[in-house]
Amino acid sequence: MITTPRHRTTKVMARSERDVIDFSALESELRAAVESEQRHERENAAKLRAVTQRGTSYNQFRDLVLSCHLKPLEKKDKERAPRKQPWNPVAPGNK
C-alpha cells in the first residue's frame, strides 16, 4: 500500500483489554497514595516536634509518633457522650 502526504491511510486497531482504563482501580490507587503521603507528612511533623522536646525518652518519642493521627475531642463531642462512670459508685442509687 502506497501512502502519500495527501492520501494517508490509517488502520483502526481493535482495542485490547489492557487498553481499557479501570477508573475505580485508578481512583482507589490514588486515594491510597494520598493517604500514604498524608500519613508520611503527619508522622514526619510529629517526629520533628518530638525531637525538639527536651528530655524525651525513646518510648515517649515512639508514643508521640504513633499517636500523631489522633485529634483532640471538641466540646460538642464531650457534651453528647453519656457518662459511663457514676459520680459515687458506692452510693446505693447507682447500681
N, C-alpha and C positions, 0 to 999 in steps of 0.2 A: 504494500500500500504506500503510495507516494503522498507525502504531505507537503504542502506549500504554505507560505505565510497567509495566503488568502483563504485557503480551504484546510483548516485544521480538523483533524478527526480526533475525537475523544471516545474512549471506551468507558462505559459505566460498569464499574466492578461491583459485584454483589457484596453487600455488607456481611462481614462475618460477625460472629457473636462477640468477639473480643473488641470490635469497633464500637459496640454499643456501650454507652456510659451508664453505669448504675448510680443514679443520683442519691439513692438512700444510703448506699455504702459510702459514697463520697462525703455525704453530709455527716454520717457517724464518724468517719475518719477525721474530718475537720473538727468536729466537737471534741473528740479525744485529744487532738493536737492542741486545741485552745486550752482545754482543761489542764493538760500537762504543762503548758507554758505558764499558766496562771499559778499552778502549784509550785513550779520552779521559782517563780518570782516571789511568791509568798514565803517559801522556805528560805530563800536567799536573804530576804529582808529580815526574817526572824533570826537568822544566823548573825547578820551584821549587828542587830540590836543586842543579841546575847553576848557578842564579843566585846561590845563597848561597856557592858556592865562589869563592874569590878567584883572580884571575889566569887564568881560563879564556878561551881564545880562542873565536871563533865556531865553528871546526871541532871543538874539544873539546865545546862545548855541543851542537852538532848530533849528534856521535857519542854523547853520553850519552843524548840523546832517542831516537835511532834504535835504540839497544841496550837500551832500557828493558824490552823484552819478554823478554830473556834472563834465565835463572835460573842461579845457580851450581851446579856439579856437586856432588853429595853423595859422601861417601866410598865408598859401595857402588857408585856409578857408575864411579869410578876403578879400583876393585879388579877388577871384572869385565872391563874393557876389555883386549883383547890389545895387547901392545906392538908398535908398528909401527917403532920406531927401535931398532936394536940398541945396546947399550952401547958397543961398539967396532966401528965399521963397517970398520975397516982389518984387523981380525983375520981370519985365514984361515977360521975356523969359521963366520963369519956371512954366507956367500954363498948 
